[in-house]
Structure formats: structure tokens, C-alpha cells
Amino acid sequence: MQIQVSARHGNLDDSSREKIEEKVERLIRLFDRLTSIHVTVDMAHLEAPEVEIRVTAEGHEDFVCTDAGSNVYASLDGAIHKMEGQLRKHKEKRTGHRATSQKHLETPVPQDEED
């Protein structure tokens, strides 16, 4: 799995990039078919930096979420929380909404008619 971290309107030091990669790497535990993760930190507004996470998975369009916070790590935590929700919902749809076979369907019990 590839993880890319980039900055817009500013620079990130190596320690920040490593921390971001470590935090984002945990998304793989939610959905194992992820192929790449791209994190973009937009520092146009230093008082509220914005973080965008784009996750590519097999057999699905890209998952995208953004969040702004008081600092880069707060924004990152909010965006990761949103992405976890998207991945959980997608996984639930893939695994939990299967059709029930006929042997598991309940047959209606006829009730006796009273005259």
C-alpha cells in the first residue's frame, strides 16, 4: 500500500510527515483492500489548516474526506474519524446486505379460522 503526504501553501517537516503516515496507516485495519492513501495538508489559513484524505480501494471509487481544525493534528484526527466512518459503512454494505437463502426464510404459519 502506498502512502503519500503532501503540503499545499507551505512545508511539512519530516517528523510531521512520519506522524501523519503512522496515523493514516491504521486505516488498513478497517478495510484490507486499500491500494493507496494520499494525504494533502492545505496551510493557506494557518489558524485553521485543512487536511484532505483520499483513499483508493479495489473495486470502488475513491473515498474522500476533509476536515479543518485548530492545528494540523486536530484536522488529521477529524479527517481520519470521517474516513473510518466511510470505510465501515462500505464494509457493512459489502458484507452485511447479502440475500438470505430460502432455507433460512421463515414460512408463515396458517392460523385456524374461527366461525
C-alpha positions in Angstrom: 0.0 0.0 0.0 1.3 3.4 -0.9 1.0 6.4 1.4 1.8 9.9 0.1 1.8 13.0 2.2 1.9 16.4 0.5 1.6 20.0 1.6 -0.1 22.9 -0.2 0.9 26.6 0.6 3.6 25.5 3.0 6.0 22.8 4.0 5.9 19.9 6.4 9.0 18.7 8.2 10.0 15.0 8.2 8.8 14.3 11.7 5.3 15.6 10.9 5.2 13.5 7.7 6.1 10.4 9.7 3.5 11.0 12.3 0.8 11.6 9.6 1.9 8.4 7.9 1.7 6.4 11.1 -1.8 7.7 11.9 -3.2 7.1 8.4 -1.6 3.7 8.2 -4.1 2.4 10.8 -6.9 2.7 8.2 -5.8 -0.6 6.7 -7.2 -2.5 9.7 -10.7 -1.4 8.8 -10.7 -2.4 5.1 -7.9 -4.7 3.8 -8.4 -3.9 0.1 -6.9 -0.4 0.2 -4.3 0.3 -2.5 -3.2 3.8 -1.8 -3.7 6.7 0.6 -3.0 10.3 -0.3 -3.0 13.0 2.4 -2.9 16.7 1.5 -2.4 19.3 4.1 -3.5 22.8 3.0 -1.9 25.5 5.0 -3.4 28.5 3.3 -5.0 29.6 6.5 -2.6 28.9 9.3 -5.2 29.4 12.0 -7.3 26.6 10.6 -5.2 24.2 8.4 -7.3 21.8 6.3 -6.5 18.1 5.8 -7.8 16.0 2.9 -7.5 12.3 2.8 -8.1 10.4 -0.5 -8.2 6.5 -0.2 -8.2 4.2 -3.2 -9.7 0.8 -2.8 -10.1 -2.2 -5.1 -13.5 -2.3 -6.9 -14.7 1.1 -5.6 -14.3 4.7 -6.4 -12.0 6.9 -4.2 -13.1 7.7 -0.7 -12.5 11.4 0.1 -12.9 13.4 3.3 -11.7 16.8 4.5 -11.6 18.5 7.9 -10.2 21.7 9.3 -9.1 22.3 12.9 -7.0 24.4 15.1 -3.8 22.7 14.1 -2.7 20.0 11.6 -3.0 17.1 14.0 -6.5 18.1 15.1 -7.5 18.4 11.4 -5.9 15.0 10.7 -7.7 13.3 13.6 -11.1 14.7 12.4 -10.5 13.6 8.8 -9.4 10.1 10.0 -12.6 9.8 12.0 -14.7 10.7 9.0 -12.7 8.2 6.8 -13.2 5.4 9.3 -16.9 6.0 9.1 -16.9 5.8 5.3 -14.9 2.6 5.3 -17.0 1.0 8.0 -20.2 1.9 6.1 -18.8 0.5 2.8 -17.6 -2.7 4.5 -21.0 -3.1 6.1 -22.7 -2.8 2.7 -20.4 -5.4 1.2 -20.7 -8.0 3.9 -24.0 -7.4 5.7 -26.5 -7.0 3.0 -26.5 -10.4 1.4 -29.7 -12.1 0.3 -31.0 -14.8 2.7 -31.3 -18.3 1.3 -34.6 -20.0 1.2 -33.8 -22.5 3.9 -33.4 -19.6 6.3 -36.6 -17.9 5.4 -39.5 -18.3 7.9 -42.6 -19.8 6.5 -45.9 -18.3 7.6 -47.9 -20.5 9.9 -51.5 -20.7 8.9 -53.9 -19.7 11.6 -57.2 -21.6 12.2 -60.2 -19.7 11.1 -62.9 -19.5 13.7 -66.6 -19.1 12.7 
